[in-house]
Amino acid sequence: LPLCMGILAILALPLLLLGISGIIYIYQSVRWLLSKSAVQNKVVVITDAISGLGKECSRVFHTGGARLVLCGRTWEKLEALYDALISVADPSMTYAPKLILLDISDINCIQDVAKEILNCYGCVDILINNASMKVKGAVQSISLELDKKIMDANYFGPITLTKAILPSMISRRTGQIVLINSIQGKIGIPFRAAYAASKHAAVGFFDCLRAEMEEFGISVKTVNPTFICSYHRQPAPGNWEASIWKFFFRKVAYGVHPVEVAEEVLCTVSSKKQEVLMANPIPRAAIYIRTFFPELFFAIVASGLREKLKTEEEN
């Protein structure tokens, strides 16, 4: 009897882990199927559809049966995306995407493009603001002209398009607006001042919009990944891996894959979630520390920055 009990005790943990894994897999599979069915026949607009994340969002919404309107700056890349989507999907279960030329940083053209978007199907059910521009550098080295360009791409562009589409949604008293933002809309990271400022501004705008649109039945949602990495990006080498700064923000540097973000966007659209933070516990902790213990947060960032600069000088 003691031998049998011992064997059962040894097998209990693997069996428990196997059972939990099975439950999680079933839950995720059901969630994925429900998400795809929720966007079937919906008119979905995706900005910067030719980016890595834009392509993945296009893929998941296209296979879900959405009527896509894909926006991008380069016609050749839009056509290549169109061909890629058509070649892998079942034509009897999907719609051929509509293609629209749009440079989200060109504010003056957005009103006309918005009319073109609405003319595709007569309405927009889901607007996914995906376009974004990044810049890295010390504050004093970034020109004011570049600061304004970043704000146009990451803030004024998305809100201008949103305002142009909004009257149609309000008249129909339905619709969803999704902002794919960044964790840097929650916390600022050194050498990314312009980018962080634009992301903070976007979060503020869409938080206010969410409250204002509730009476019209329009949902406003934000998805905030740590950092969207490229398909082949590898972590940069460095000898300050053990620093408190690197420990605090290590997942910010490594980021999440576009496929993960696209699938989360699809699930968010089909759920009641209003804000999603795609981050491991360390960046999440950074946000809470910034909120409740700001002096500690500032000290950690300053300490890490000093160590980074010292390491660069030694190299």
C-alpha positions as CSV (number, residue, x, y, z in Angstrom):
1,L,0.0,0.0,0.0
2,P,2.7,2.5,0.8
3,L,4.4,1.7,-2.5
4,C,1.2,2.3,-4.4
5,M,0.7,5.6,-2.6
6,G,4.2,6.6,-3.4
7,I,3.7,5.9,-7.1
8,L,0.4,7.8,-7.1
9,A,2.1,10.7,-5.5
10,I,4.9,10.7,-8.1
11,L,2.3,10.6,-11.0
12,A,0.0,13.1,-9.5
13,L,1.9,16.2,-10.4
14,P,2.5,15.3,-14.1
15,L,-1.1,14.3,-14.4
16,L,-2.3,17.5,-12.8
17,L,-0.1,19.6,-15.1
18,L,-1.3,17.6,-18.1
19,G,-4.9,18.2,-17.1
20,I,-4.4,21.9,-16.6
21,S,-2.6,22.2,-20.0
22,G,-5.5,20.4,-21.6
23,I,-8.1,22.8,-20.1
24,I,-6.0,25.8,-21.1
25,Y,-5.7,24.5,-24.7
26,I,-9.5,23.8,-24.9
27,Y,-10.2,27.3,-23.5
28,Q,-7.9,29.0,-26.0
29,S,-9.3,27.0,-28.9
30,V,-12.9,27.8,-28.0
31,R,-12.0,31.5,-27.5
32,W,-10.3,31.6,-30.9
33,L,-13.3,30.0,-32.6
34,L,-15.7,32.5,-30.9
35,S,-13.5,35.4,-31.8
36,K,-13.4,34.4,-35.5
37,S,-17.2,34.0,-35.7
38,A,-17.7,37.4,-34.0
39,V,-16.0,39.2,-36.9
40,Q,-17.7,37.3,-39.8
41,N,-19.2,39.7,-42.3
42,K,-18.0,42.8,-40.3
43,V,-16.4,45.7,-42.1
44,V,-13.0,46.0,-40.6
45,V,-10.5,48.8,-41.5
46,I,-6.8,48.3,-40.7
47,T,-4.3,51.1,-41.0
48,D,-0.7,50.4,-42.0
49,A,-1.8,46.9,-43.1
50,I,1.5,46.4,-44.9
51,S,3.5,46.5,-41.6
52,G,4.4,43.2,-39.9
53,L,1.6,43.6,-37.4
54,G,-0.8,44.9,-40.0
55,K,-0.2,41.8,-42.2
56,E,-0.9,39.5,-39.2
57,C,-4.1,41.4,-38.3
58,S,-5.2,41.2,-41.9
59,R,-4.6,37.5,-41.9
60,V,-6.6,36.7,-38.8
61,F,-9.5,39.0,-39.7
62,H,-9.6,37.8,-43.3
63,T,-9.7,34.1,-42.3
64,G,-12.4,35.1,-39.8
65,G,-14.6,36.2,-42.7
66,A,-14.4,39.9,-42.2
67,R,-14.9,42.4,-45.0
68,L,-11.5,44.0,-45.0
69,V,-10.5,47.5,-46.0
70,L,-6.7,47.6,-45.9
71,C,-4.8,50.9,-45.8
72,G,-1.2,51.5,-46.5
73,R,1.3,53.9,-48.0
74,T,2.6,51.7,-50.9
75,W,0.3,50.3,-53.5
76,E,2.7,47.6,-54.6
77,K,2.9,46.3,-51.0
78,L,-0.9,46.4,-50.6
79,E,-1.3,44.4,-53.8
80,A,1.2,41.8,-52.6
81,L,-0.7,41.5,-49.3
82,Y,-3.9,41.1,-51.2
83,D,-2.4,38.3,-53.3
84,A,-1.1,36.6,-50.2
85,L,-4.4,36.7,-48.4
86,I,-6.4,35.5,-51.4
87,S,-4.0,32.6,-52.1
88,V,-4.4,31.0,-48.6
89,A,-8.0,31.6,-47.8
90,D,-11.2,29.7,-48.9
91,P,-12.9,32.1,-51.3
92,S,-16.3,30.7,-50.4
93,M,-15.8,31.7,-46.8
94,T,-14.0,35.0,-47.2
95,Y,-14.3,38.4,-48.9
96,A,-11.7,39.9,-51.3
97,P,-10.1,42.8,-49.4
98,K,-10.5,46.4,-50.5
99,L,-7.3,48.4,-50.9
100,I,-6.9,52.1,-50.0
101,L,-3.7,54.3,-50.2
102,L,-3.3,56.1,-46.9
103,D,-0.3,57.8,-45.3
104,I,-1.6,58.3,-41.7
105,S,1.0,61.1,-41.1
106,D,-0.4,63.2,-44.0
107,I,-3.2,64.8,-42.0
108,N,-4.5,66.9,-44.9
109,C,-5.5,63.8,-47.0
110,I,-7.3,61.8,-44.2
111,Q,-10.7,63.3,-44.6
112,D,-10.9,62.4,-48.3
113,V,-9.5,58.9,-47.6
114,A,-12.1,58.4,-44.9
115,K,-14.8,59.1,-47.5
116,E,-13.2,56.6,-49.8
117,I,-13.1,54.0,-46.9
118,L,-16.8,54.6,-46.2
119,N,-17.7,54.2,-49.8
120,C,-16.3,50.7,-49.9
121,Y,-19.2,49.2,-47.9
122,G,-21.2,52.2,-46.8
123,C,-20.1,51.8,-43.2
124,V,-17.3,50.7,-40.8
125,D,-18.0,48.2,-38.0
126,I,-14.4,48.0,-36.6
127,L,-11.6,50.6,-37.1
128,I,-8.2,49.3,-36.1
129,N,-5.7,52.1,-35.7
130,N,-2.4,50.2,-36.2
131,A,-0.1,52.8,-37.9
132,S,2.8,53.9,-35.8
133,M,6.2,55.6,-36.2
134,K,9.2,55.0,-33.9
135,V,12.3,57.1,-33.1
136,K,15.1,56.6,-30.7
137,G,17.5,59.3,-29.5
138,A,18.4,61.8,-26.8
139,V,15.9,64.6,-26.4
140,Q,18.4,67.3,-27.5
141,S,19.4,65.3,-30.6
142,I,15.8,65.0,-31.9
143,S,14.6,68.0,-34.0
144,L,11.3,69.6,-33.3
145,E,10.4,68.8,-36.9
146,L,10.8,65.1,-36.2
147,D,8.9,65.5,-32.9
148,K,6.0,66.9,-34.9
149,K,6.3,64.1,-37.5
150,I,6.0,61.5,-34.7
151,M,3.0,63.2,-33.2
152,D,1.3,63.3,-36.7
153,A,1.8,59.6,-37.2
154,N,1.1,58.3,-33.7
155,Y,-1.5,60.8,-32.5
156,F,-3.0,63.3,-34.9
157,G,-3.3,60.8,-37.7
158,P,-5.2,58.2,-35.8
159,I,-7.5,60.7,-34.1
160,T,-8.2,62.5,-37.4
161,L,-9.2,59.2,-39.0
162,T,-11.3,58.2,-36.0
163,K,-13.1,61.6,-36.0
164,A,-13.9,61.2,-39.7
165,I,-15.3,57.7,-39.3
166,L,-17.1,58.4,-36.0
167,P,-20.3,60.2,-37.4
168,S,-21.1,57.1,-39.4
169,M,-20.8,54.9,-36.3
170,I,-22.8,57.3,-34.2
171,S,-25.7,57.4,-36.7
172,R,-25.8,53.6,-36.7
173,R,-25.3,53.5,-32.9
174,T,-22.8,50.7,-33.2
175,G,-19.1,50.1,-33.9
176,Q,-15.7,49.4,-32.4
177,I,-12.6,51.5,-32.4
178,V,-9.3,49.8,-31.5
179,L,-6.1,51.5,-30.8
180,I,-2.9,49.4,-31.0
181,N,-0.7,51.5,-28.8
182,S,2.3,50.6,-26.6
183,I,3.3,50.2,-23.0
184,Q,5.1,53.4,-23.5
185,G,1.7,55.1,-23.4
186,K,1.9,54.1,-19.7
187,I,5.5,54.7,-18.8
188,G,8.3,56.7,-20.3
189,I,11.6,55.1,-21.3
190,P,14.8,57.2,-21.8
191,F,15.8,58.0,-25.4
192,R,12.2,57.5,-26.6
193,A,10.7,60.8,-25.5
194,A,8.9,61.8,-28.7
195,Y,7.5,58.3,-29.1
196,A,6.4,58.0,-25.5
197,A,4.8,61.4,-25.6
198,S,2.8,60.5,-28.7
199,K,1.6,57.3,-27.1
200,H,0.7,59.0,-23.9
201,A,-1.4,61.5,-25.9
202,A,-3.2,58.7,-27.8
203,V,-4.1,56.9,-24.5
204,G,-5.5,60.1,-23.1
205,F,-7.6,60.8,-26.1
206,F,-9.0,57.3,-26.5
207,D,-9.7,57.1,-22.7
208,C,-11.9,60.2,-23.0
209,L,-13.5,58.9,-26.2
210,R,-14.4,55.6,-24.6
211,A,-16.5,57.4,-21.9
212,E,-18.1,59.7,-24.5
213,M,-19.1,56.9,-26.9
214,E,-20.7,54.7,-24.3
215,E,-24.1,56.3,-24.8
216,F,-24.0,55.5,-28.5
217,G,-23.1,51.9,-28.1
218,I,-19.7,52.3,-29.6
219,S,-16.8,50.4,-27.9
220,V,-13.3,52.0,-27.7
221,K,-10.5,49.5,-26.9
222,T,-6.7,49.8,-26.6
223,V,-4.1,47.0,-26.9
224,N,-0.8,47.8,-25.3
225,P,2.1,45.4,-26.1
226,T,5.6,46.0,-24.6
227,F,7.3,46.1,-27.9
228,I,6.4,44.5,-31.2
229,C,9.5,42.7,-32.5
230,S,10.2,41.8,-36.1
231,Y,10.1,38.2,-37.3
232,H,13.9,37.7,-37.2
233,R,14.9,40.2,-34.5
234,Q,17.4,38.9,-31.9
235,P,18.2,40.6,-28.6
236,A,21.1,42.9,-28.9
237,P,24.3,41.8,-27.1
238,G,25.5,43.7,-24.1
239,N,27.5,43.3,-21.0
240,W,25.1,45.1,-18.7
241,E,22.5,42.4,-18.6
242,A,22.6,42.1,-14.9
243,S,21.9,45.8,-14.2
244,I,18.7,46.7,-12.4
245,W,17.6,48.7,-15.4
246,K,18.0,45.7,-17.7
247,F,16.2,43.5,-15.2
248,F,13.4,46.0,-14.9
249,F,12.8,46.3,-18.6
250,R,14.2,43.2,-20.2
251,K,10.9,42.1,-21.8
252,V,10.4,45.6,-23.2
253,A,13.6,45.0,-25.3
254,Y,12.6,41.5,-26.4
255,G,9.0,42.3,-27.2
256,V,6.1,40.2,-28.4
257,H,5.6,38.6,-31.9
258,P,3.2,40.3,-34.4
259,V,1.2,37.0,-34.5
260,E,0.6,37.1,-30.7
261,V,-0.6,40.8,-30.9
262,A,-2.8,40.1,-33.9
263,E,-4.5,37.2,-32.2
264,E,-5.0,39.3,-29.1
265,V,-6.6,42.1,-31.1
266,L,-9.0,39.6,-32.6
267,C,-9.9,38.3,-29.2
268,T,-10.3,41.8,-27.8
269,V,-12.7,42.8,-30.5
270,S,-14.9,39.9,-29.7
271,S,-14.8,40.4,-26.0
272,K,-15.9,43.1,-23.5
273,K,-12.3,44.0,-22.6
274,Q,-11.6,47.7,-23.0
275,E,-7.9,47.7,-22.4
276,V,-5.3,44.9,-22.8
277,L,-1.7,45.1,-21.6
278,M,0.5,42.5,-23.3
279,A,3.4,42.3,-20.9
280,N,5.2,39.9,-18.5
281,P,5.1,40.7,-14.8
282,I,8.2,42.9,-14.8
283,P,6.8,45.7,-17.1
284,R,3.4,45.3,-15.4
285,A,5.2,45.9,-12.1
286,A,6.9,48.9,-13.6
287,I,3.5,50.5,-14.4
288,Y,2.3,50.0,-10.8
289,I,5.5,51.3,-9.3
290,R,5.3,54.4,-11.6
291,T,1.7,54.9,-10.4
292,F,2.1,54.3,-6.6
293,F,5.8,54.8,-6.0
294,P,6.9,57.3,-8.6
295,E,10.1,58.3,-6.7
296,L,11.3,54.7,-6.6
297,F,10.5,54.3,-10.3
298,F,12.5,57.5,-11.2
299,A,15.4,56.3,-9.0
300,I,15.5,52.9,-10.8
301,V,15.4,54.4,-14.2
302,A,18.1,57.0,-13.4
303,S,20.3,54.2,-11.9
304,G,19.9,52.0,-14.9
305,L,20.6,54.9,-17.3
306,R,23.8,55.9,-15.5
307,E,25.0,52.3,-15.6
308,K,24.2,52.0,-19.3
309,L,26.1,55.2,-20.1
310,K,29.1,54.1,-18.0
311,T,29.2,50.7,-19.9
312,E,29.1,52.4,-23.3
313,E,32.0,54.7,-22.2
314,E,34.0,51.7,-21.2
315,N,33.4,50.0,-24.5
